[in-house]
Amino acid sequence: MRSNAAVVNRGMYRLTAKHVALGWLELALTLVFVAEAVMKIAAFHFWRADGNGYIQDPWSRLDFAIVVLGIIEFIDRKSTRLNSS
């Protein structure tokens, strides 16, 4: 183990500075995708009868799935931390 790595014990897991940095990066990227989805939904509406709605575009469906999974993962991580405390 490197001596300059910051290590925090969380139960049986070891949380290094690299893990903390990656967690913050994941949160930042999730927030970017959430902001993009909110702006696109505001601009295109979620669903439109003429077929030009946000969710009717295949790439927007992928973005929406990433946003939903990112939010679920974030909530799950927070609830796990609260239950382990």
C-alpha positions, 0 to 999 in steps of 0.5 A: 500500500502506498503511504501517501494514499488517504484511506478511510475505513468504511466497514470492510471496505477501504475508501481511498482518495481515488475512490472519493475523486471518482465518486465526485466525478460520477456525481458531476457527470450525473448532474450534467446529464440531468441538466441536459435532460431537463433542458431538452424536455423543456424545449421539446416536451416529454411526449408530443403527438407529432412524434418530435417529443424528447422521449421519442428520439432514440438518443434521448431515450439513452440519455434518459436511461442514464439519468434515471440509473444515475439518480437511482444509484445515487439514492441507493448509495446515500441510503446505504450510507445512512443504514450503515451509520 
